[in-house]
Amino acid sequence: MLNNEHIKGQLHTKWAAHNYYYKEITTSTNDDAKELAENGAPHGTLVVADRQDKGRGSKGRAWETPAGTNIAMSLIVRPIAPSDKISMLTLIMGLSVAEGIEQCLGDSSFDRIDGIGGGEKSGCVAQIKWPNDVVIAGKKICGILTELHMDDSNKIADVVIGVGINVNMTEFPKEISEIAGSVLSTTGVRLDRGAVVAAVMERFEENYEKYNSTFDLSLLKEQYEKRLINIGKDVRVIDTMKEYEAVALGITEGGALIIRTKDGKTQEINAGEVTVRGLYSYV
């Protein structure tokens, strides 16, 4: 079950998810969190739903969460960082999700389902496709949508970080079946969703405090690059003006992707779509 008591009993955080709202069914946890933030909900407030019917992914894509299998949650953050540093929160959450999932996979008490997944439980199982896709065995198992809200004086009022994690789902719509997976479908391990929420919140709290001490990723860069599936790989960069291929080298302390183009020049990518050769549909 995914409910207040179950999750709170597993939390070991100072502020992340201490103020907590659970819904059996909702349209969008990001919308719920936005409303709570407008009404004064404190930094670290978390909304979790068992079922989400009209969730949003990147570029306006739908992200639905069927009941009983996955996690839809949104965290309210009230940052003190400058507005030009806020985009890094998306990368920090991606890192925290990957670390939290692996923390749970390391718990031998969770059931392994015969005949499902590859059974891999060591090394960096959960990787990151820049900037924030969490990938296991070549399948996307998590999407993150960060929304910033301003106050009347044009200062940051709050940031809502929405997270959708495919945990125990085994069947996927045909249109996304080649891309999407879940923790269960890729590893064969059925996780307790409450434990996943708690682990992700613990990792986010620690990672956020590192970021908050520098307002960059200097203290998280090594952790992030350890999981970066792009690194050393051929990538295709698609921006508004052109499409080209390069090799990914890592990230900057500001979270940009560092690439080397075919003419040997090094560039930083802050926006645009980046695909990785051998992942999803890029061959």
ChimeraX attribute file (.defattr): number of C-alpha atoms within 10 A of each C-alpha:
attribute: neighborCount
match mode: 1-to-1
recipient: residues
	/A:1	12
	/A:2	22
	/A:3	17
	/A:4	14
	/A:5	11
	/A:6	15
	/A:7	22
	/A:8	18
	/A:9	11
	/A:10	14
	/A:11	19
	/A:12	14
	/A:13	17
	/A:14	11
	/A:15	14
	/A:16	25
	/A:17	26
	/A:18	17
	/A:19	15
	/A:20	17
	/A:21	19
	/A:22	18
	/A:23	18
	/A:24	13
	/A:25	16
	/A:26	20
	/A:27	16
	/A:28	25
	/A:29	32
	/A:30	27
	/A:31	19
	/A:32	19
	/A:33	26
	/A:34	22
	/A:35	12
	/A:36	17
	/A:37	22
	/A:38	12
	/A:39	9
	/A:40	11
	/A:41	19
	/A:42	16
	/A:43	19
	/A:44	21
	/A:45	22
	/A:46	29
	/A:47	24
	/A:48	32
	/A:49	24
	/A:50	22
	/A:51	23
	/A:52	25
	/A:53	16
	/A:54	16
	/A:55	23
	/A:56	23
	/A:57	17
	/A:58	11
	/A:59	7
	/A:60	9
	/A:61	10
	/A:62	12
	/A:63	18
	/A:64	18
	/A:65	25
	/A:66	17
	/A:67	17
	/A:68	15
	/A:69	22
	/A:70	25
	/A:71	26
	/A:72	29
	/A:73	26
	/A:74	30
	/A:75	27
	/A:76	27
	/A:77	22
	/A:78	19
	/A:79	18
	/A:80	13
	/A:81	15
	/A:82	10
	/A:83	11
	/A:84	9
	/A:85	16
	/A:86	20
	/A:87	17
	/A:88	22
	/A:89	25
	/A:90	21
	/A:91	22
	/A:92	23
	/A:93	27
	/A:94	27
	/A:95	28
	/A:96	25
	/A:97	32
	/A:98	27
	/A:99	24
	/A:100	23
	/A:101	23
	/A:102	22
	/A:103	15
	/A:104	20
	/A:105	23
	/A:106	12
	/A:107	11
	/A:108	10
	/A:109	10
	/A:110	13
	/A:111	14
	/A:112	16
	/A:113	14
	/A:114	10
	/A:115	9
	/A:116	15
	/A:117	19
	/A:118	14
	/A:119	16
	/A:120	15
	/A:121	16
	/A:122	10
	/A:123	8
	/A:124	15
	/A:125	20
	/A:126	27
	/A:127	28
	/A:128	27
	/A:129	20
	/A:130	26
	/A:131	24
	/A:132	23
	/A:133	23
	/A:134	28
	/A:135	27
	/A:136	23
	/A:137	19
	/A:138	19
	/A:139	22
	/A:140	26
	/A:141	26
	/A:142	26
	/A:143	21
	/A:144	24
	/A:145	20
	/A:146	20
	/A:147	17
	/A:148	17
	/A:149	15
	/A:150	11
	/A:151	10
	/A:152	7
	/A:153	7
	/A:154	8
	/A:155	11
	/A:156	18
	/A:157	18
	/A:158	24
	/A:159	24
	/A:160	26
	/A:161	22
	/A:162	28
	/A:163	26
	/A:164	24
	/A:165	26
	/A:166	23
	/A:167	25
	/A:168	22
	/A:169	20
	/A:170	15
	/A:171	11
	/A:172	13
	/A:173	8
	/A:174	9
	/A:175	8
	/A:176	11
	/A:177	11
	/A:178	14
	/A:179	16
	/A:180	22
	/A:181	28
	/A:182	28
	/A:183	30
	/A:184	24
	/A:185	26
	/A:186	25
	/A:187	21
	/A:188	21
	/A:189	26
	/A:190	20
	/A:191	21
	/A:192	19
	/A:193	24
	/A:194	21
	/A:195	21
	/A:196	23
	/A:197	25
	/A:198	23
	/A:199	26
	/A:200	24
	/A:201	26
	/A:202	23
	/A:203	22
	/A:204	23
	/A:205	21
	/A:206	15
	/A:207	20
	/A:208	22
	/A:209	12
	/A:210	16
	/A:211	20
	/A:212	14
	/A:213	12
	/A:214	12
	/A:215	22
	/A:216	20
	/A:217	26
	/A:218	16
	/A:219	16
	/A:220	18
	/A:221	17
	/A:222	13
	/A:223	15
	/A:224	24
	/A:225	18
	/A:226	13
	/A:227	22
	/A:228	27
	/A:229	22
	/A:230	26
	/A:231	22
	/A:232	14
	/A:233	17
	/A:234	21
	/A:235	24
	/A:236	18
	/A:237	19
	/A:238	15
	/A:239	13
	/A:240	8
	/A:241	6
	/A:242	7
	/A:243	12
	/A:244	12
	/A:245	18
	/A:246	23
	/A:247	22
	/A:248	27
	/A:249	20
	/A:250	23
	/A:251	24
	/A:252	16
	/A:253	16
	/A:254	17
	/A:255	26
	/A:256	18
	/A:257	21
	/A:258	19
	/A:259	26
	/A:260	18
	/A:261	16
	/A:262	11
	/A:263	7
	/A:264	10
	/A:265	9
	/A:266	14
	/A:267	15
	/A:268	16
	/A:269	17
	/A:270	15
	/A:271	13
	/A:272	12
	/A:273	15
	/A:274	22
	/A:275	21
	/A:276	23
	/A:277	16
	/A:278	12
	/A:279	18
	/A:280	15
	/A:281	10
	/A:282	11
	/A:283	9
